[in-house]
């Protein structure tokens, strides 16, 4: 398994592991959205089909938007790849940070290639049907980047 130094996953995860309910995030925390924007700005954000669909197929500004899906309708708003391997091959010499941004299937396939994971640990237990994968076997908590009433941002690094 190859680990790429500039690949990082970023997610907001509830205490019960929920990251989504259908195409929605089951909470709205503006400070966390601001953290996500600040952290990913200028980098490459990578989404699966359902996450891209949840944005209304609109790109996030000031970031290169990439969609990994063999079944997503193509548009000029992003670059599209049929597989994670195809994306990795196209970006093998990339120096900018690559941010894996979900959903669950993309996290599961891409996190094994990430050097770190940035998690907003949301202090609630909402109902949902999309869950973040367990990273405890390969990652260890390194530092708390932000503490707030509704969430804490934790940086995890590869063991």
Residue, then its C-alpha position, 0 to 999 in steps of 0.5 A: x500500500x502506497x502512502x502519499x505524503x500530500x494526501x490528507x482526509x478531512x471530515x466532520x464526524x459525530x460521536x456515533x461515527x455518522x457523517x451523513x444522512x442521505x445527501x445531507x450533513x445532519x448538523x449545521x455548524x458554521x465554524x466547522x464549515x469555515x475551518x474546512x474552507x480555510x484548511x482546504x483553500x488552494x488545494x485539491x478537494x476530492x469527492x465521490x459521486x454522492x458528495x459531489x451531488x450533495x453540492x449540487x454539482x457545483x465546485x468549491x471556489x479557489x480549490x481544484x475540484x476532483x470527482x472519483x466516480x465511474x457513474x457521475x455525469x461529467x461537467x466542466x466544474x470539476x475533473x473526473x476520474x473513474x477510479x482512485x488509481x486513475x486519479x493517483x496516476x494523474x496526480x503522482x507528482x502533485x505538490x499541493x495538498x490533496x484533500x479527501x472529502x468524502x463520502x464513505x466509500x471514498x474515505x474507505x478506499x483513499x484513507x489507506x493512502x493518506x499521511x494524515x486525517x483531520x477530523x472535526x469531532x462533532x459533539x452530538x449523536x444524530x441519526x444517519x446512514x453514512x459513517x466514517x471508517x475506523x482509522x484507529x489501526x493506522x492512525x494516532x491522535x497527534x494534536x488538537x487544532x481547535x476546541x469549541x463548544x460544538x466540535x473539536x478538530x483533531x489531527x491524526x498521523x499515520x502510525 
